[in-house]
């Protein structure tokens, strides 16, 4: 399982989400919950595509790395950060990190 840092930002009329360690994977929704769900789906699809093309998978964040990233970027918005676990897809087997 990969632990991925997700940043959710509130815009004027919607929410947006991205992951600093998964470039190009983004999601937008009308609510925070919708945006989080769409980001989970986008990450799952993105990682599956990386596996199919034999491209490197994103590294998991440790709590310490996430804390340092947080300090450097969004010191006053803890509520906009969350971790989600991306379960391995059944067609691709498990993820392995050392």
ROKOLZA-382002 format. One record per residue: residue in one letter; x, y, z of N, C-alpha, C, O in turn. Coordinates in steps of 0.02 Angstrom, whole numbers, padded with zeros to 5 digits, always signed. Last residue first. Layout:
BEGIN
aXYZXYZXYZXYZ...
END
This chain:
BEGIN
x+00545-00039-00023+00595-00059+00025+00625+00002+00057+00669-00003+00100x+00383-00088-00076+00432-00034-00064+00482-00059-00013+00465-00095+00034x+00265-00146-00187+00320-00165-00143+00369-00107-00137+00393-00081-00188x+00094-00182-00209+00150-00137-00217+00204-00158-00168+00190-00186-00115x+00014-00329-00279+00030-00281-00226+00088-00236-00245+00126-00251-00291x-00079-00341-00436-00043-00368-00378-00026-00313-00329-00050-00257-00336x-00155-00295-00541-00084-00282-00542-00046-00312-00484+00016-00308-00483x-00289-00318-00524-00258-00342-00585-00182-00336-00585-00148-00369-00625x-00324-00258-00406-00325-00331-00408-00290-00357-00470-00264-00413-00469x-00217-00128-00348-00271-00151-00392-00267-00227-00398-00212-00256-00396x-00182-00089-00178-00160-00117-00242-00220-00139-00283-00267-00167-00256x-00252+00062-00110-00244-00010-00110-00220-00035-00177-00236-00005-00229x-00184+00200-00049-00206+00176-00114-00197+00100-00113-00140+00076-00116x-00230+00298+00085-00196+00237+00065-00226+00213-00001-00287+00207-00006x-00205+00470+00109-00249+00416+00089-00206+00357+00068-00153+00365+00039x-00195+00605+00217-00162+00548+00188-00215+00499+00166-00265+00489+00201x-00220+00780+00195-00239+00715+00220-00199+00662+00185-00171+00673+00131x-00243+00952+00220-00198+00897+00205-00225+00832+00233-00251+00831+00289x-00319+01056+00265-00317+01045+00193-00271+00988+00173-00261+00977+00113x-00304+01075+00400-00365+01041+00377-00365+01027+00302-00407+00989+00279x-00187+01150+00413-00185+01077+00425-00246+01042+00397-00240+00986+00372x-00136+01282+00373-00196+01250+00346-00194+01174+00353-00198+01139+00303x-00020+01356+00400-00081+01370+00437-00143+01336+00409-00198+01360+00422x+00086+01314+00317+00094+01314+00390+00028+01321+00427+00021+01294+00482x+00117+01249+00187+00051+01270+00212+00049+01270+00288+00012+01231+00318x+00261+01231+00158+00212+01256+00110+00149+01284+00140+00128+01338+00121x+00348+01187+00258+00375+01228+00204+00321+01259+00160+00334+01310+00128x+00265+01108+00338+00297+01168+00367+00319+01215+00311+00311+01276+00316x+00237+01004+00245+00184+01047+00272+00213+01112+00298+00188+01166+00282x+00360+00946+00230+00327+00976+00172+00273+01024+00194+00265+01078+00165x+00378+00900+00362+00424+00951+00334+00393+00985+00273+00400+01046+00265x+00273+00807+00367+00275+00864+00414+00320+00919+00387+00302+00978+00390x+00311+00716+00270+00249+00754+00261+00248+00815+00306+00226+00869+00286x+00426+00666+00329+00431+00701+00265+00369+00744+00253+00373+00800+00229x+00367+00607+00445+00417+00661+00451+00423+00700+00386+00424+00762+00388x+00287+00507+00391+00256+00561+00429+00303+00620+00434+00282+00678+00429x+00339+00474+00224+00340+00458+00295+00306+00517+00330+00299+00571+00301x+00257+00436+00072+00282+00487+00118+00285+00458+00188+00240+00422+00209x+00309+00323-00055+00265+00338+00002+00298+00394+00043+00360+00398+00048x+00343+00371-00222+00366+00347-00157+00315+00365-00104+00281+00416-00109x+00260+00317-00370+00277+00369-00321+00299+00337-00256+00276+00284-00237x+00343+00201-00481+00286+00221-00440+00307+00275-00391+00366+00279-00373x+00411+00211-00645+00421+00211-00572+00358+00235-00536+00325+00282-00557x+00329+00111-00770+00359+00173-00748+00366+00172-00672+00330+00135-00639x+00264+00010-00844+00327-00004-00809+00366+00060-00791+00427+00062-00796x+00138+00032-00887+00192+00058-00930+00261+00047-00900+00310+00072-00927x+00064-00019-00782+00057-00049-00849+00114-00029-00895+00136-00068-00936x+00101+00069-00679+00121-00001-00676+00118-00033-00745+00163-00070-00764x+00040+00187-00722+00113+00185-00714+00138+00113-00713+00190+00097-00743x-00094+00145-00716-00064+00162-00781+00013+00160-00777+00046+00135-00822x-00108+00132-00577-00118+00074-00620-00086+00085-00689-00054+00040-00716x-00091+00265-00540-00042+00215-00519-00047+00152-00561+00003+00122-00579x-00206+00321-00598-00140+00346-00616-00086+00294-00599-00041+00281-00640x-00311+00256-00532-00302+00248-00605-00232+00268-00626-00202+00235-00669x-00285+00302-00401-00287+00231-00415-00276+00218-00490-00236+00175-00508x-00297+00440-00420-00234+00411-00398-00231+00336-00414-00180+00311-00437x-00433+00451-00455-00381+00474-00501-00314+00443-00484-00277+00422-00528x-00496+00404-00339-00505+00369-00402-00450+00387-00452-00422+00343-00486x-00453+00502-00248-00439+00431-00235-00443+00392-00300-00400+00351-00315x-00509+00614-00308-00437+00608-00305-00417+00536-00291-00367+00512-00319x-00646+00590-00290-00619+00594-00358-00543+00586-00359-00515+00556-00405x-00650+00599-00150-00667+00537-00183-00639+00535-00255-00612+00485-00276x-00613+00734-00131-00572+00681-00102-00586+00614-00138-00539+00577-00154x-00719+00797-00197-00651+00806-00221-00605+00751-00195-00564+00724-00232x-00826+00760-00116-00826+00741-00186-00755+00745-00215-00734+00701-00252x-00786+00823+00004-00795+00750+00001-00793+00725-00071-00761+00674-00086x-00788+00958-00032-00725+00927-00011-00729+00851-00017-00682+00819-00040x-00883+00988-00183-00876+00983-00110-00808+00951-00094-00776+00922-00138x-00862+00993-00319-00901+01047-00288-00894+01047-00212-00899+01100-00181x-00692+00956-00374-00761+00940-00357-00796+00998-00325-00764+01047-00305x-00550+00889-00456-00590+00947-00439-00660+00924-00423-00686+00877-00454x-00383+00825-00456-00455+00815-00455-00489+00879-00434-00460+00920-00397x-00230+00759-00529-00269+00811-00496-00344+00792-00498-00364+00748-00536x-00074+00718-00572-00135+00686-00546-00173+00737-00504-00150+00756-00450x+00044+00781-00602-00005+00772-00655-00070+00740-00633-00116+00735-00673x+00150+00696-00487+00138+00751-00534+00087+00734-00587+00086+00678-00614x+00146+00648-00342+00116+00615-00401+00099+00671-00452+00041+00690-00458x+00188+00718-00233+00232+00665-00257+00202+00624-00314+00230+00572-00332x+00087+00813-00207+00154+00836-00225+00200+00781-00253+00245+00796-00292x-00071+00796-00274-00022+00763-00232+00047+00786-00253+00065+00779-00312x-00224+00891-00263-00165+00866-00299-00120+00832-00248-00129+00838-00188x-00386+00963-00286-00340+00919-00250-00282+00900-00295-00290+00893-00355x-00508+01091-00257-00460+01058-00300-00412+01017-00258-00398+01034-00200x-00678+01143-00250-00618+01120-00216-00572+01088-00268-00596+01060-00318x-00768+01295-00297-00755+01223-00297-00693+01208-00255-00661+01253-00229x-00777+01431-00302-00838+01393-00314-00828+01318-00312-00876+01281-00324x-00651+01477-00255-00710+01519-00249-00775+01479-00255-00823+01490-00218x-00572+01335-00176-00574+01391-00222-00638+01431-00211-00673+01420-00162x-00476+01250-00060-00542+01277-00074-00536+01337-00120-00500+01384-00104x-00374+01107-00085-00380+01180-00079-00450+01202-00097-00481+01175-00143x-00289+00974-00023-00354+00996-00047-00359+01070-00033-00350+01093+00023x-00160+00864-00052-00174+00933-00033-00241+00951-00064-00250+00944-00125x-00101+00710+00006-00149+00744-00037-00160+00814-00009-00170+00822+00051x+00023+00590+00009+00001+00654+00036-00043+00688-00015-00024+00694-00074x+00001+00416+00018+00010+00474-00025-00017+00536+00010-00072+00536+00037x+00064+00261+00041+00035+00316+00079+00053+00380+00041+00111+00396+00032x+00026+00111-00039+00063+00174-00044+00027+00226-00002-00033+00235-00008x+00042-00058+00000+00000+00000+00000+00045+00062+00000+00095+00064+00035
END
